[in-house]
């Protein structure tokens, strides 16, 4: 059915008068009257009750009008989406982890094949800044690492959970004996007993892993002696191997080496990779496709 015919019914329902509805629609009154008669004949039941020239919707007419409004709203949304996607649009993506940035460089090849005119702009920041930017519509989606988002009210998808391990030089006395390979997960108290007087290589305040570390040591009221702060996992790995101190590494960066020993922690320390997004119908299709690509990549490679 032509959507204009849906507009005929809604205009008559709104005005309650055949001549006023015809005038609003810029058509002749007989044209509108003839359409209504044909439509009611096709349906097999009246859409309006006519009392002294006033048209009032019947229950069937109410149902017809309800669906007409939905169809017209969907048509309007479709037209806007097609118009925006047929021209160049821009998606601003926030990122807080080097691992998700590496993933994006891989999956953007497939994304570009489907959406060649969509411009992607990357911005790096922490979770707090990006969640604020999303709420202000300054960012469209963001790849972040964070503890469980129990109180976050925006849209998000959990991409992958990743264990964070404690890393120490193998030359350390505690690591340099056979029993350490079978050692159960370290509690905060046990970790401090063995490594607490040494230097730590930690992530800066405000990062996901640093928040997890601070929570881990909270009951012990421990203030580590920090030799170096860095957001780069590779730098933590290199410095631990160089015997500059101990640190914490996500399992994806805990590369095997005879110069480093890894320990799980008790309670287990996990960082969670999330995709945050804001709901915008015009961006839903390309953003949804990018999310699907990210989920497929993480499932296969992480």
C-alpha positions as CSV (number, residue, x, y, z in Angstrom):
1,X,0.0,0.0,0.0
2,X,1.2,3.5,-0.8
3,X,2.1,5.3,2.4
4,X,0.1,8.3,1.3
5,X,-3.0,6.2,1.8
6,X,-2.0,5.7,5.4
7,X,-1.7,9.4,5.7
8,X,-5.3,9.8,4.4
9,X,-6.7,7.7,7.3
10,X,-4.6,9.5,9.9
11,X,-5.5,13.0,8.6
12,X,-9.2,12.1,8.7
13,X,-8.8,10.7,12.2
14,X,-7.0,13.8,13.4
15,X,-9.4,16.3,11.9
16,X,-12.6,14.3,12.2
17,X,-13.9,16.1,9.1
18,X,-13.8,15.0,5.5
19,X,-13.3,18.5,4.0
20,X,-10.7,19.6,6.5
21,X,-8.8,16.3,6.0
22,X,-8.9,16.7,2.2
23,X,-7.7,20.3,2.5
24,X,-4.8,19.2,4.8
25,X,-3.8,16.5,2.3
26,X,-4.1,18.8,-0.7
27,X,-6.5,16.5,-2.4
28,X,-10.2,16.8,-3.5
29,X,-12.8,15.8,-1.0
30,X,-14.4,13.2,-3.4
31,X,-11.0,11.6,-3.9
32,X,-10.7,11.1,-0.1
33,X,-14.3,9.9,0.3
34,X,-13.8,7.4,-2.6
35,X,-10.6,6.1,-1.1
36,X,-12.2,5.5,2.3
37,X,-15.1,3.7,0.8
38,X,-12.8,1.4,-1.2
39,X,-10.6,0.8,1.8
40,X,-13.4,-0.1,4.1
41,X,-14.8,-2.4,1.4
42,X,-11.5,-4.2,1.1
43,X,-11.1,-4.6,4.9
44,X,-14.8,-5.7,5.3
45,X,-15.5,-3.4,8.2
46,X,-15.9,0.3,8.8
47,X,-12.9,2.3,10.0
48,X,-15.0,5.3,11.1
49,X,-18.3,6.0,12.7
50,X,-20.0,9.0,11.0
51,X,-22.3,11.0,13.2
52,X,-23.5,14.4,12.0
53,X,-20.5,14.8,9.7
54,X,-18.0,13.9,12.4
55,X,-15.7,11.0,11.7
56,X,-14.6,8.9,14.8
57,X,-12.4,5.8,14.6
58,X,-14.0,2.4,15.2
59,X,-12.0,-0.2,17.2
60,X,-10.8,-1.5,13.8
61,X,-10.0,2.0,12.8
62,X,-8.0,2.6,16.0
63,X,-5.9,-0.5,15.2
64,X,-5.5,0.6,11.6
65,X,-4.3,4.0,12.7
66,X,-1.9,2.6,15.3
67,X,-0.2,0.5,12.6
68,X,-0.3,3.3,10.1
69,X,1.7,5.5,12.6
70,X,4.3,2.8,13.1
71,X,4.7,2.2,9.4
72,X,5.1,5.9,8.7
73,X,7.6,6.3,11.5
74,X,9.7,3.4,10.3
75,X,9.6,4.7,6.7
76,X,10.8,8.1,8.0
77,X,13.6,6.5,9.9
78,X,14.6,4.4,6.9
79,X,14.7,7.4,4.6
80,X,16.9,9.3,7.1
81,X,19.3,6.3,7.5
82,X,19.6,5.7,3.8
83,X,20.2,9.4,3.2
84,X,23.0,9.5,5.8
85,X,24.6,6.3,4.7
86,X,24.5,7.3,1.1
87,X,26.8,10.2,1.9
88,X,29.9,10.3,4.0
89,X,29.2,9.9,7.8
90,X,31.6,10.0,10.7
91,X,31.9,7.7,13.7
92,X,34.0,8.8,16.6
93,X,35.5,5.8,18.4
94,X,37.2,6.0,21.8
95,X,39.8,3.5,22.9
96,X,41.6,2.9,26.2
97,X,43.7,-0.3,25.4
98,X,46.4,-1.0,23.0
99,X,45.0,-4.5,22.5
100,X,41.7,-3.2,21.1
101,X,43.6,-0.8,18.9
102,X,45.5,-3.7,17.4
103,X,42.2,-5.5,16.8
104,X,40.7,-2.4,15.1
105,X,43.6,-2.2,12.6
106,X,42.7,-5.8,11.5
107,X,38.9,-5.7,11.3
108,X,38.7,-2.3,9.6
109,X,39.6,-3.9,6.3
110,X,36.3,-5.8,6.3
111,X,34.4,-2.8,7.7
112,X,35.7,-0.6,4.9
113,X,34.5,-3.1,2.3
114,X,30.9,-2.7,3.5
115,X,31.0,0.9,4.5
116,X,33.5,2.7,2.2
117,X,32.1,6.1,2.9
118,X,32.0,5.9,6.7
119,X,34.9,8.0,8.2
120,X,36.2,6.6,11.5
121,X,38.0,8.9,14.0
122,X,40.0,7.4,16.9
123,X,40.5,9.1,20.2
124,X,42.5,7.6,23.2
125,X,41.4,8.2,26.8
126,X,40.4,6.4,29.9
127,X,37.0,4.9,30.8
128,X,35.8,7.8,32.8
129,X,36.4,10.3,30.0
130,X,34.9,8.2,27.3
131,X,31.8,7.3,29.2
132,X,31.3,11.0,29.8
133,X,31.8,11.8,26.1
134,X,29.3,9.1,25.2
135,X,26.7,10.6,27.5
136,X,27.3,14.0,25.9
137,X,27.1,12.5,22.3
138,X,30.7,13.5,21.7
139,X,31.7,9.9,21.0
140,X,29.7,7.3,19.2
141,X,31.3,4.1,20.6
142,X,34.3,3.1,22.7
143,X,36.5,0.1,23.3
144,X,37.5,0.1,27.0
145,X,38.9,-2.2,29.7
146,X,37.3,-1.9,33.1
147,X,36.2,-3.8,36.2
148,X,32.5,-5.1,36.1
149,X,30.2,-2.3,34.9
150,X,27.6,-2.8,37.6
151,X,26.5,0.8,37.8
152,X,27.1,2.0,34.2
153,X,23.7,3.1,32.7
154,X,24.7,3.3,29.0
155,X,24.7,0.7,26.4
156,X,27.5,-1.8,26.5
157,X,28.6,-5.3,25.4
158,X,31.1,-7.5,27.2
159,X,33.7,-8.4,24.6
160,X,36.2,-10.6,26.6
161,X,37.4,-11.2,30.1
162,X,41.2,-11.3,30.6
163,X,43.1,-12.4,33.6
164,X,45.8,-10.1,35.0
165,X,48.9,-11.9,36.3
166,X,51.6,-11.0,38.7
167,X,55.0,-11.0,36.9
168,X,58.4,-11.2,38.6
169,X,62.0,-11.7,37.4
170,X,62.9,-15.4,37.5
171,X,66.2,-14.4,39.2
172,X,64.2,-13.4,42.3
173,X,64.8,-15.9,45.2
174,X,61.2,-16.9,45.4
175,X,61.0,-17.6,41.7
176,X,64.3,-19.3,41.4
177,X,63.3,-22.7,42.8
178,X,61.2,-25.5,41.4
179,X,58.2,-25.2,43.8
180,X,57.2,-21.8,42.3
181,X,55.9,-23.4,39.2
182,X,53.3,-25.3,41.2
183,X,52.6,-22.5,43.6
184,X,48.9,-21.7,44.2
185,X,47.6,-18.3,43.4
186,X,49.2,-15.6,45.5
187,X,47.1,-13.6,48.0
188,X,48.0,-10.0,48.7
189,X,49.6,-10.9,52.0
190,X,51.7,-13.6,50.4
191,X,52.8,-11.4,47.5
192,X,53.9,-8.7,49.9
193,X,55.8,-11.1,52.1
194,X,57.9,-12.2,49.2
195,X,58.0,-9.1,47.0
196,X,56.7,-6.1,49.1
197,X,60.1,-4.5,49.8
198,X,61.1,-4.4,46.2
199,X,60.3,-2.0,43.3
200,X,57.1,-2.1,41.4
201,X,56.4,-1.2,37.7
202,X,52.8,-0.2,37.7
203,X,50.2,1.3,35.4
204,X,49.3,4.9,36.2
205,X,46.4,5.9,38.5
206,X,43.1,6.0,36.7
207,X,43.8,3.0,34.4
208,X,41.8,-0.2,34.7
209,X,44.7,-2.4,35.8
210,X,45.9,0.1,38.4
211,X,42.4,0.2,39.9
212,X,42.4,-3.6,40.2
213,X,45.9,-3.5,41.8
214,X,44.9,-0.8,44.3
215,X,41.8,-2.9,45.2
216,X,43.9,-6.0,45.6
217,X,46.2,-4.3,48.1
218,X,43.5,-2.3,49.8
219,X,43.1,-4.5,52.9
220,X,46.9,-4.7,53.4
221,X,47.1,-0.9,53.2
222,X,50.1,-1.3,51.0
223,X,51.8,1.6,49.2
224,X,54.2,0.1,46.7
225,X,57.6,1.7,45.9
226,X,57.1,2.5,42.3
227,X,60.2,2.5,40.1
228,X,58.3,3.3,36.9
229,X,54.7,4.0,35.7
230,X,53.6,3.1,32.2
231,X,50.4,2.2,30.3
232,X,52.3,0.0,27.9
233,X,52.2,-3.7,28.8
234,X,55.3,-4.4,26.6
235,X,57.2,-1.9,28.7
236,X,56.2,-3.7,31.9
237,X,57.3,-7.0,30.4
238,X,60.7,-5.6,29.3
239,X,61.4,-4.0,32.7
240,X,60.5,-7.1,34.7
241,X,62.8,-9.2,32.4
242,X,65.5,-6.6,33.0
243,X,65.1,-7.1,36.7
244,X,64.0,-3.5,37.3
245,X,61.1,-4.7,39.5
246,X,57.9,-6.6,39.6
247,X,54.6,-5.8,37.9
248,X,51.2,-6.9,36.6
249,X,50.4,-8.0,33.1
250,X,47.2,-9.0,31.3
251,X,47.5,-12.6,30.2
252,X,47.5,-11.6,26.5
253,X,50.9,-9.9,27.1
254,X,52.3,-12.5,29.5
255,X,54.7,-13.9,26.9
256,X,56.7,-17.0,27.9
257,X,60.3,-16.3,28.8
258,X,62.9,-18.1,30.9
259,X,63.6,-14.7,32.5
260,X,60.1,-14.1,33.9
261,X,57.7,-16.0,36.2
262,X,54.0,-15.4,36.3
263,X,51.5,-16.0,39.2
264,X,47.8,-16.0,39.3
265,X,46.3,-14.0,42.2
266,X,43.7,-14.8,44.9
267,X,41.2,-13.4,44.5
268,X,41.6,-13.7,40.8
269,X,42.3,-10.4,39.0
270,X,40.4,-9.9,35.7
271,X,40.1,-6.9,33.5
272,X,37.1,-7.0,31.1
273,X,37.1,-5.7,27.6
274,X,33.9,-3.8,26.8
275,X,32.3,-2.0,23.9
276,X,30.3,1.1,25.0
277,X,27.9,2.6,22.5
278,X,25.3,5.3,22.3
279,X,22.0,4.6,20.6
280,X,21.7,6.5,17.3
281,X,19.4,5.0,14.6
282,X,21.5,6.6,11.8
283,X,24.6,4.9,13.1
284,X,23.1,1.6,14.2
285,X,23.9,-0.4,11.1
286,X,27.7,0.5,10.8
287,X,28.2,0.4,14.5
288,X,26.5,-2.9,14.8
289,X,28.7,-4.3,12.1
290,X,31.8,-3.1,13.7
291,X,30.7,-4.6,17.0
292,X,30.1,-8.0,15.2
293,X,33.5,-7.9,13.7
294,X,35.1,-7.1,17.0
295,X,33.2,-10.0,18.7
296,X,34.3,-12.4,16.0
297,X,37.9,-11.3,16.3
298,X,38.1,-11.5,20.1
299,X,36.5,-14.9,20.1
300,X,39.0,-16.2,17.6
301,X,42.2,-14.4,18.6
302,X,41.9,-13.5,22.3
